[in-house]
């Protein structure tokens, strides 16, 4: 199948070259903006915004859509390990190092905005979601880092993830809520470690566990740990005045920034370290990020009387 995909990719190179004939500084900036909407930095802002100010349920479901779509795209990338468009003739306007098939940006865009559209059930939001999904994927073609097959494949996998999050996860919710806190945490840790260690490595060095898997596994464990705390004792409620919600967002983002940036700066001071030690610290860092979103920040909001 890999050879079949590569044949399609080679046939689409003239299309990418033609597309870049419309290149301009302004259009490149616009396409870079759309690609930014598919990055980790944007999602670190989107998740807490949803969870703390709009809907706790929506925030949790979007977190799962993000984690599982990112994981599946990384898994498929590692399995096929196909090269990105050649430069020249295609000009690369965005730096990437991972394999080409499938597009992670297209996958997460479809999974996240598709999940939100299904949850909101509003026509205007469906239109917005389709617009964002299309242009995030299209931007990857313009920027010269993906083939059309990568984007279309990403959309299909993202659609599968969105369907799974919206239709399958709610069926497990009542069963999981009936578990003890200890059982929830053990199951969360087991699932997170399983996903961390079964993802193949695409790098030439065959690094294992793959850094992306460690990152996603840590984020999943932290989110699930915070959700377990919320189910058993926190019972965080989003409902409040918009003044309190916005103050929540400000306080929470400051805490999240400290947790996201602080440990990285600290780890950088250690210099070179054994690979497994570095990945253990990476897992803990992202677990802390997830835990802040679903547990620590909501607890702090209650302490500061920012929850009604």
Phi and psi in degrees as a GROMACS rama.xvg file:
@    title "Ramachandran Plot"
@    xaxis  label "Phi"
@    yaxis  label "Psi"
@TYPE xy
-61.3547  -39.6934  UNK-2
-66.5336  -35.9184  UNK-3
-64.6035  -43.5544  UNK-4
-65.0731  -41.6868  UNK-5
-63.9728  -34.6754  UNK-6
-64.5552  -41.7385  UNK-7
-64.5812  -40.4819  UNK-8
-60.8847  -46.5391  UNK-9
-61.4778  -37.4369  UNK-10
-69.0887  -22.2009  UNK-11
-93.5984  -2.7155  UNK-12
-60.0385  -44.1097  UNK-13
-57.8168  -33.5379  UNK-14
-64.5686  -42.5683  UNK-15
-65.3041  -39.9467  UNK-16
-63.5266  -43.9072  UNK-17
-61.8398  -42.4758  UNK-18
-60.6411  -39.1001  UNK-19
-76.6319  -5.43986  UNK-20
-67.5017  -19.8728  UNK-21
-88.9319  8.54066  UNK-22
-61.662  137.165  UNK-23
-150.924  162.979  UNK-24
-60.8756  -41.6241  UNK-25
-65.522  -45.8663  UNK-26
-66.5606  -37.3329  UNK-27
-62.9252  -39.7563  UNK-28
-63.2062  -41.0024  UNK-29
-63.668  -44.1725  UNK-30
-68.6969  -35.4267  UNK-31
-63.8169  -36.4521  UNK-32
-62.4857  -45.9378  UNK-33
-63.7115  -38.8092  UNK-34
-65.986  -34.6392  UNK-35
-59.3127  -33.5855  UNK-36
-66.5578  -7.77393  UNK-37
-110.047  17.2881  UNK-38
-102.547  164.795  UNK-39
-57.3796  -38.7354  UNK-40
-65.3722  -37.8362  UNK-41
-68.4033  -41.8022  UNK-42
-68.2862  -27.6057  UNK-43
-67.2762  -23.6745  UNK-44
-87.5616  -39.2986  UNK-45
-67.4641  -45.1924  UNK-46
-59.2198  -53.087  UNK-47
-65.16  -34.3655  UNK-48
-58.0645  -46.7971  UNK-49
-66.4099  -49.1729  UNK-50
-67.6753  -37.4117  UNK-51
-90.9421  -25.0159  UNK-52
-123.525  -19.9801  UNK-53
-109.965  -63.2265  UNK-54
-158.974  123.378  UNK-55
-61.4842  -40.2236  UNK-56
-65.1511  -45.9652  UNK-57
-61.591  -42.5039  UNK-58
-60.9965  -42.8791  UNK-59
-65.8265  -42.5977  UNK-60
-67.7432  -37.1434  UNK-61
-67.4313  -35.6811  UNK-62
-61.1249  -43.2091  UNK-63
-66.8256  -39.2956  UNK-64
-61.1603  -42.1607  UNK-65
-63.5241  -49.6062  UNK-66
-65.1349  -48.2559  UNK-67
-74.2496  -33.3433  UNK-68
-69.574  -40.3502  UNK-69
-64.1157  -39.4955  UNK-70
-66.0989  -47.0868  UNK-71
-64.4614  -40.3066  UNK-72
-64.534  -38.9278  UNK-73
-66.2335  -38.5921  UNK-74
-64.2857  -45.4795  UNK-75
-66.6767  -39.3357  UNK-76
-57.214  -45.1419  UNK-77
-67.0758  -37.2141  UNK-78
-67.0865  -47  UNK-79
-86.0116  -38.644  UNK-80
49.6318  51.515  UNK-81
-92.4136  145.912  UNK-82
-73.8939  156.338  UNK-83
-80.2854  170.309  UNK-84
-53.3914  139.724  UNK-85
-72.2337  143.679  UNK-86
-128.343  115.314  UNK-87
-72.425  168.4  UNK-88
-88.5471  -15.3862  UNK-89
-84.6429  131.569  UNK-90
-88.5973  128.113  UNK-91
-91.193  117.83  UNK-92
-108.236  11.8815  UNK-93
-151.534  135.692  UNK-94
-84.1228  127.837  UNK-95
-142.294  150.258  UNK-96
-125.073  -14.878  UNK-97
-80.6186  166.69  UNK-98
-61.0886  166.396  UNK-99
-83.6816  -46.2484  UNK-100
-96.8495  119.475  UNK-101
-103.414  173.206  UNK-102
-75.2944  117.804  UNK-103
-65.6608  -36.648  UNK-104
-61.3705  -46.2534  UNK-105
-65.3176  -38.0263  UNK-106
-65.1196  -51.7069  UNK-107
-68.4116  -34.6538  UNK-108
-60.8148  -48.4176  UNK-109
-63.9238  -43.4197  UNK-110
-64.8938  -46.4933  UNK-111
-75.6116  -52.3483  UNK-112
-73.0123  -29.0605  UNK-113
-67.0594  -41.6063  UNK-114
-62.5139  -46.1905  UNK-115
-63.8798  -39.5102  UNK-116
-63.498  -41.3667  UNK-117
-66.1608  -32.8866  UNK-118
-76.9571  -38.9267  UNK-119
-75.4524  -35.6008  UNK-120
56.0418  41.9733  UNK-121
-120.332  134.817  UNK-122
-59.1697  -44.021  UNK-123
-62.6454  -33.8168  UNK-124
-76.0953  -33.4457  UNK-125
-60.2467  -42.1077  UNK-126
-62.9831  -44.9124  UNK-127
-61.703  -44.2428  UNK-128
-62.2542  -45.4659  UNK-129
-62.2094  -40.9607  UNK-130
-59.5158  -48.4877  UNK-131
-67.6829  -43.1696  UNK-132
-58.8208  -45.9434  UNK-133
-64.7015  -49.3477  UNK-134
-75.4683  -27.5087  UNK-135
-64.7691  -43.2842  UNK-136
-66.7675  -44.6882  UNK-137
-62.2542  -35.4915  UNK-138
-61.5677  -29.533  UNK-139
-70.0486  -29.4185  UNK-140
-73.1878  -47.7199  UNK-141
-59.8506  -40.3248  UNK-142
-77.2548  -2.73195  UNK-143
76.6029  22.2033  UNK-144
-111.257  -1.99442  UNK-145
-145.619  155.222  UNK-146
-90.2412  160.575  UNK-147
-55.5993  -37.8716  UNK-148
-62.4859  -33.6996  UNK-149
-63.6009  -44.412  UNK-150
-69.074  -46.0205  UNK-151
-63.178  -42.1663  UNK-152
-61.1155  -41.1841  UNK-153
-62.8344  -42.5225  UNK-154
-60.0707  -41.5313  UNK-155
-65.8361  -44.1419  UNK-156
-66.7369  -39.6467  UNK-157
-62.7202  -38.4295  UNK-158
-63.6959  -40.0824  UNK-159
-62.2717  -42.3544  UNK-160
-65.5606  -45.2038  UNK-161
-59.037  -43.0939  UNK-162
-61.2624  -43.7059  UNK-163
-63.9486  -42.2189  UNK-164
-65.2114  -43.3286  UNK-165
-76.41  -34.9096  UNK-166
-103.63  -33.8062  UNK-167
-93.0252  -42.6201  UNK-168
-58.9317  -42.8269  UNK-169
-58.6856  -26.8736  UNK-170
-70.8527  -22.5057  UNK-171
-92.7205  -14.0445  UNK-172
-58.8392  -51.3734  UNK-173
-63.4118  -39.9099  UNK-174
-62.1353  -46.44  UNK-175
-65.925  -38.6448  UNK-176
-64.7688  -23.2698  UNK-177
-79.5167  -12.3106  UNK-178
-73.0443  159.994  UNK-179
-72.3798  162.613  UNK-180
-60.6821  -39.8079  UNK-181
-63.088  -41.7463  UNK-182
-66.4531  -38.6942  UNK-183
-59.6796  -46.9342  UNK-184
-67.2043  -40.5104  UNK-185
-64.3126  -42.0164  UNK-186
-65.2646  -40.5189  UNK-187
-62.9892  -43.9207  UNK-188
-66.6058  -42.2759  UNK-189
-62.3799  -45.6272  UNK-190
-64.0051  -43.054  UNK-191
-63.6446  -43.6307  UNK-192
-69.7627  -35.6793  UNK-193
-60.7447  -48.6059  UNK-194
-64.304  -33.4849  UNK-195
-65.4728  -41.7638  UNK-196
-94.4936  -12.224  UNK-197
-95.8474  -7.05323  UNK-198
-74.5788  122.537  UNK-199
-66.7186  158.145  UNK-200
-96.2199  136.302  UNK-201
-97.6915  -11.2447  UNK-202
-71.4187  155.055  UNK-203
-62.0106  -30.1326  UNK-204
-79.8392  -7.77404  UNK-205
53.7051  47.1777  UNK-206
-64.8477  133.082  UNK-207
-144.372  132.014  UNK-208
-68.2811  150.505  UNK-209
-64.6129  135.978  UNK-210
-53.5765  -38.7474  UNK-211
-63.0869  -40.9294  UNK-212
-64.8095  -39.6642  UNK-213
-62.689  -44.4712  UNK-214
-61.4401  -48.9046  UNK-215
-69.8888  -38.0825  UNK-216
-63.0535  -42.087  UNK-217
-64.1911  -44.5419  UNK-218
-61.359  -42.1166  UNK-219
-63.3499  -45.2685  UNK-220
-63.3733  -42.7855  UNK-221
-63.5152  -43.4507  UNK-222
-61.6931  -46.3744  UNK-223
-66.597  -36.6608  UNK-224
-64.2209  -43.0112  UNK-225
-65.6117  -39.1358  UNK-226
-65.2449  -38.5304  UNK-227
-62.227  -43.3961  UNK-228
-60.7443  -42.9179  UNK-229
-64.3048  -44.0128  UNK-230
-64.0794  -39.2023  UNK-231
-87.0875  -28.115  UNK-232
-149.236  -33.9751  UNK-233
-69.862  -52.4221  UNK-234
53.8149  50.7202  UNK-235
-60.8229  134.99  UNK-236
-117.342  128.045  UNK-237
-72.6925  -33.9237  UNK-238
-55.3773  122.003  UNK-239
-173.076  172.074  UNK-240
-63.9707  155.747  UNK-241
-67.8726  -25.2602  UNK-242
-62.2144  -45.1872  UNK-243
-67.6496  -38.1391  UNK-244
-63.0951  -43.2218  UNK-245
-69.3556  -36.157  UNK-246
-65.8839  -39.0492  UNK-247
-54.8198  -48.5553  UNK-248
-61.199  -42.449  UNK-249
-63.7187  -49.3723  UNK-250
-63.2757  -44.5553  UNK-251
-64.9997  -40.1668  UNK-252
-67.4241  -34.3393  UNK-253
-63.5263  -42.6015  UNK-254
-64.7692  -43.3912  UNK-255
-64.4776  -40.0162  UNK-256
-62.5472  -40.8996  UNK-257
-63.2334  -40.0785  UNK-258
-73.9216  -35.8431  UNK-259
-75.4971  -42.3243  UNK-260
-91.7006  -41.1984  UNK-261
-54.3259  -55.6092  UNK-262
-60.5291  -35.3376  UNK-263
-63.3006  -43.2772  UNK-264
-63.6872  -37.9416  UNK-265
-66.7142  -45.2143  UNK-266
-64.351  -34.687  UNK-267
-62.621  -25.0553  UNK-268
-73.085  -19.3377  UNK-269
-75.1121  -17.5695  UNK-270
69.4009  -150.096  UNK-271
-67.8406  136.573  UNK-272
-144.46  167.85  UNK-273
-57.1073  143.978  UNK-274
-59.246  -45.6767  UNK-275
-64.9307  -34.8376  UNK-276
-65.3575  -42.5602  UNK-277
-63.2982  -39.7311  UNK-278
-73.2223  -30.3439  UNK-279
-63.256  -43.9684  UNK-280
-65.5806  -36.7451  UNK-281
-62.8906  -44.4532  UNK-282
-58.8152  -46.3506  UNK-283
-65.4855  -37.7716  UNK-284
-62.0327  -49.4607  UNK-285
-73.5226  -28.4638  UNK-286
-63.8003  -38.9244  UNK-287
-66.4817  -38.0611  UNK-288
-60.5421  -48.5634  UNK-289
-63.1182  -39.1579  UNK-290
-67.8678  -34.5502  UNK-291
-62.3371  -44.091  UNK-292
-62.5334  -48.7947  UNK-293
-98.0672  -11.8342  UNK-294
-132.636  -61.1492  UNK-295
-65.7987  -45.7812  UNK-296
-64.6022  -47.0445  UNK-297
-58.1975  -36.0417  UNK-298
-63.9421  -42.3527  UNK-299
-64.5907  -38.1474  UNK-300
-60.336  -40.1845  UNK-301
-65.7253  -39.8621  UNK-302
-63.4447  -37.2418  UNK-303
-88.6964  6.35015  UNK-304
59.2719  41.3607  UNK-305
-100.242  7.87196  UNK-306
-120.788  131.805  UNK-307
